Amino acid sequence: ITANTAGSADTAKVISDMQSAGYLMESFYKLMALSSNLYTCYTDCVIYSNYITTNYSNRYNVHEENISFFNIIINDYNQFVDNIPNILSEANSIGLNYNKIYDIMDFYSSSITNIKLAYEKLYLYDDTKNTIYKNEATTLYEKAFNDMSSGDDIRYKLFYEASDYIKNYR
């Protein structure tokens, strides 16, 4: 394996390609965790909305906990965005086009924006009981869910491309 032969060069390429594909799959597992946490934020937003409706006495503490968790998600999102050049480089090294990763992050970014706005509208609704804020929040978190789903569809496709690359490696 260590001799300077064509066979060792082939072995080195196989190892390098498998490492690249593995890196991509690991990156998409992290992205799956981000998506899952975004979905949790969406669910928390809906739950907070229900707490307001039922006049749940501890809802302000729940809201603050949700916002703290939401800020962690935003940080995770930003870290993933910073890692995109590495992901694109690894994908390119094995001939996979992962430019759609930008579309995923656009959908997740839109989801984050809409969840944030929904939280703000719900907080206003909680203070004023003006149903316009509640209706706006509902529209925003429904859009956030749709954006998450659209991003997830692309994420699944790219993940399976890396997985198939490993399975079909020749």
Secondary structure, DSSP 8 states (H G I E B T S, - for coil): --SSSHHHHHHHHHHHHHHHHHHHHHHHHHHHHHHHHHHHHHHHHHHHHHHHHTT-TTHHHHHHHHHHHHHHHHHHHHHHHHHHHHHHHHHHHTT---TTHHHHHHHHHHHHHHHHHHHHHHHHHHHH--HHHHHHHHHHHHHHHHHHHHHHHHHHHHHHHHHHHHHT--
